[in-house]
Amino acid sequence: MPSPHTTASDAAFARRRLVHIAPQARNNSRMHAGQELVERLRSVVGEEHVLTHPDALATYRSDGLLHYRQTPLAAVLPGTAAEVQAVVAACHDAGVPWVARGSGTGLSGGALPVAEGVLIVLARMRRILAVDLDEGEVVVEPGVTNLGISRVVAPTHFYPPDPSSQIVCSIGGNVAENSGGAHCFKYGFTTNYVIGLDVVLPSGQTVELQRDAPGYDLLGAFVGSEGTLGVATRIRLRVVPAPESVRTLVAFFETTVAAGEAVSAIVSAGLLPGAIEMMDRLSIKAAEQATGAGYRLDAGAALLVELDGPHDECSSQFEQLVDLCTGAGARDVRVALSQEERELLWQTRKAAFAAMGRVAPAYYVQDGVIPRTRLAEVLARIDELATDYGLSVANVFHAGDGNLHPLVCYDSGRPGEAARAEELAGMIIKACVDADGSITGEHGVGVDKRDYMPAMFGADDLDTFQRLRCAFDPRGLANPGKVMPTPRLCGEVPGPYREHPLEREGVATRL
Ligand SMILES: Cc1cc2nc3c(=O)[nH]c(=O)nc-3n(C[C@H](O)[C@H](O)[C@H](O)COP(=O)(O)OP(=O)(O)OC[C@H]3O[C@@H](n4cnc5c(N)ncnc54)[C@H](O)[C@@H]3O)c2cc1C
């Protein structure tokens, strides 16, 4: 797309698709091996928990990133950790790749199945195994929902990382993505709360990883590894005491720049809100239509800020917060006066993604990070790009963390618009990297962003990641084709272009 703001190399960055994995040849011996594996899986989990009919598999062809679809050989729904172990061991013996799946809400294609591979769906494993509030710990199976954890420890405790998808996303998926949420500005991400994991390695062996064990922090490496190092089957988490008091407001500004200045003023004043969330005009319009919470439709930006802590501290800081918002140009500040009002304010923020359907036929969720101080500059660049591409972009973000979620709106019924939206989303990521930010804040790399990895990491970094991955999964069976930009095999040396073994076999084509 030629434009005054976009160079040819920028556009090449956004369009980069280095390797296209072609469907594997379905020869007879492979089909036979596949049938044998399916029989073995049925004997492990029971016939009703192995899905192979195309209609039954339709549900599992993609995750929240609907642009990518793939039908696996089978979807298997184990009910226990022992069954997961037996399923992974069977795949290992058969040399068949597999992908773990929680609730399938991921937005980077992490749970996209592999053709001819097995999808291991953990949704049946929803037991709470232990709750110890004296120690502030819970132990759960991976299919338990994020909100299910806070519910089981309420009202005295809660589990802070709170993705907007928390009603449905699984804690196993949260661990694999190192998920965040609105309250991570103060409380930290999933990695700050995982203290122990039972993991089935790609070899089929189960290991226990502990946060404070001597030696290398393998648990730290597993959190955020996007299903490429094994399957988490038992998760030990830290929960924290519920705050004595919570105060919430929403402040309305003329522009996102003014709201951004309010964020800087709040942080510089030494306040540490539980959450600071921003929505721009278009996202307010969509979400307000969905919830009717009373967000101002004439505002250019809304800032949702929540303070929590001891009652007296919260009250005095809340007054200061209102002054800071007003001082930064807020033309209206609404304070939640009851728990119901607080929930309504939050509902509007949390509904923002889903509500986009009210203003656009389709949208592409982007996830990038920038230093908070460069918010105004990057938002201006996003506006510029949206104009160049002739598309609308709504912005919803965790403003405290500088974690942007631009929602690129498009109409797939218009020829070429979906591709243009994807390219624009790529350009937004480039703008984040150019501003010393990151290609992802919390949605992961998956299949969606693997080709952008070289924009952040050098060949040596990628090689180190690959070595770690190979230490866990020397045969490359766990979630292949995700995270890493090219499908290198373990033992391959990086360097100048050499024909990849998969290219030689005619399975992959370099574009
Ligand atoms: C409306 C909406 C709002 C969202 N808001 C947020 C948000 O605020 N913050 C945020 O961080 N994310 C958000 N997300 C993204 C998504 O919900 C999270 O990434 C979530 O953690 C995915 O969980 P899941 O159970 O759906 O995982 P899936 O999508 O099923 O899988 C995600 C990845 O985890 C791997 N995996 C799943 N279970 C396991 C396991 N037991 N062991 C090993 N690997 C496993 C998969 O292989 C895949 O790579 C949002 C998504 C939607 C649709």
The ligand as a Gaussian input file, in Angstrom:
#p B3LYP/6-31G(d) Opt

LIG

0 1
 C      -12.514000     -11.522000      24.356000
 C      -11.102000     -11.908000      24.730000
 C      -10.426000     -11.143000      25.666000
 C       -9.122000     -11.479000      26.041000
 N       -8.480000     -10.724000      26.983000
 C       -7.238000     -11.061000      27.376000
 C       -6.566000     -10.292000      28.389000
 O       -7.082000      -9.312000      28.927000
 N       -5.326000     -10.680000      28.736000
 C       -4.705000     -11.763000      28.169000
 O       -3.589000     -12.071000      28.537000
 N       -5.323000     -12.503000      27.224000
 C       -6.556000     -12.188000      26.806000
 N       -7.191000     -12.935000      25.843000
 C       -6.473000     -14.069000      25.213000
 C       -6.735000     -15.458000      25.846000
 O       -7.955000     -15.489000      26.550000
 C       -5.573000     -15.860000      26.767000
 O       -4.398000     -16.012000      25.991000
 C       -5.828000     -17.157000      27.548000
 O       -4.777000     -17.407000      28.435000
 C       -5.989000     -18.385000      26.657000
 O       -6.490000     -19.435000      27.462000
 P       -7.208000     -20.684000      26.794000
 O       -7.561000     -21.644000      27.840000
 O       -8.313000     -20.223000      25.928000
 O       -5.996000     -21.244000      25.921000
 P       -5.973000     -21.798000      24.432000
 O       -6.360000     -20.719000      23.486000
 O       -6.707000     -23.063000      24.356000
 O       -4.416000     -22.091000      24.272000
 C       -3.478000     -21.029000      24.337000
 C       -2.067000     -21.619000      24.300000
 O       -1.845000     -22.355000      25.490000
 C       -1.445000     -23.698000      25.196000
 N       -2.036000     -24.515000      26.271000
 C       -3.335000     -24.549000      26.664000
 N       -3.469000     -25.341000      27.746000
 C       -2.228000     -25.811000      28.039000
 C       -1.713000     -26.666000      29.049000
 N       -2.483000     -27.201000      30.000000
 N       -0.384000     -26.949000      29.034000
 C        0.437000     -26.404000      28.095000
 N       -0.006000     -25.593000      27.126000
 C       -1.316000     -25.286000      27.109000
 C       -1.972000     -23.957000      23.803000
 O       -1.207000     -24.934000      23.142000
 C       -1.822000     -22.589000      23.162000
 O       -0.507000     -22.419000      22.709000
 C       -8.486000     -12.614000      25.439000
 C       -9.190000     -13.386000      24.513000
 C      -10.478000     -13.038000      24.147000
 C      -11.186000     -13.896000      23.148000

